[in-house]
Amino acid sequence: MTPSSHGKPADLVITGCTVLVHDDREEIGFREDAAVVVRDGVVESVTTAAAVDGLAAADRIDARGQVALPGLINCHTHTPMVALRGLAEDLPTEEWFNDVVWPVESNLTVRDVILGARLACAEMIRAGVTTFADSYFHMDAVAAVVTQCGMRAQLGQAYFSSQGPEGLAASLEFALRRRDGAGGRITTALAPHAPYTVADADLAATAELARAHDLPVHLHAAENRDQTDTSLARHGVTPIEVLERTGILDTDVLIAHGTGITEGDLPLLARAGGRTAVATAPRGYLKFAWPTTTPVRALRDIGVPVGLATDGAASNNSLDVWESMALTSLIQKSTENDPRWLTSRQALHHATVQSAHAVGLGDTVGRIAPGRRADLVLVDLTGPHTQPVHDLAATLVHSARSADVRTTIVDGRVLMRDRELLTVDVAEVARELGERLPALTDRGHGRRVQEYDT
Ligand SMILES: [Zn+2]
């Protein structure tokens, strides 16, 4: 079908850009002086600028000097935690949870969650992120923000076993009620917090419900080596073995972090009956001084996709997936002692196809190609720090920054145009959030939502 074969004008035509494309083997390539035609929220064609000359369109973007990339995907975050950004610094994991984060989270109100999610979405849209996977509390509030701000998200209502049976019931009720919301932009997951906060029986019940209702599972597991060691000492099994024996590995499960995955866990992950993926958020690992990182190379060898993530801003300080992409490349080179490993093209593969698979959208987003949802960003490479360009993949991963994203588009709708946010009023959100911070951060009550004891 040619772009001009329809009677009505295209919704959006982007011209003059270089487009990141994937071939049949998912190899990354770049198509120069290209045009992208968007109709009904979908990429209709990736073609030449000449082919769209004179094509009727409701909106046109002249993107000369820019590169069109699939929108970035934040595969594991807790958006409302931007409200805690910078509140608990330079602490080990246990003190970070027990002394600051979990006491403060016992104060959380729906309004705090709305404002935090709004700020987070604004930050991500500005950084070229079009989709995020979020597990937190008061997720109806996050769903409302996603609906309004135009992003795409996989949302899960988090729960602990300490909440009793209501925790899992609420997570299921949310997942069933909200899936396919916001015109299909919202997908959902069951979201047990982690094997050290959710009992085996509850994990097994979660796995059964996930299979019965065709829902994915999003949880933290084997976050760090200490958790794995403690699990072995107390229960004689690793956290991944817990996921295996409770049936979670037979679901479509997204595991956050996995820096404590052992050699012995790999055959379990390779044999998993569902579609397992891991999200890596390397900035936090460096900050908490964890001794290991996500074993990306070992996971690649057994066919487990690794998506890029930031975790919440209380640990990561930013929701900048572009930075996660560069850090993943650097840390993998350093950890594997191999400069040839995790090339820029591999990093872009994690950022696009693998991240899309990780959040269950492998057939929907992650590529700019006919039939895919039109989630894409335009990146300006005319700045001095990105010139000259010898290797465009390297320029994108190691020279460009999230601030070089000029335009962010989800489902064909422009959410940021030439750096101007069109769906979130940041000043207003920051003002109201600022007023609420004293009540939110009060720890005088001595309560906490949960105890960190791996
Ligand atoms: Zn997390």
Boltz pocket constraint, residues with backbone or C-beta under 6 A from the ligand:
constraints:
  - pocket:
      binder: B
      contacts: [[A, 76], [A, 77], [A, 78], [A, 220], [A, 256], [A, 311], [A, 312]]
      max_distance: 6.0
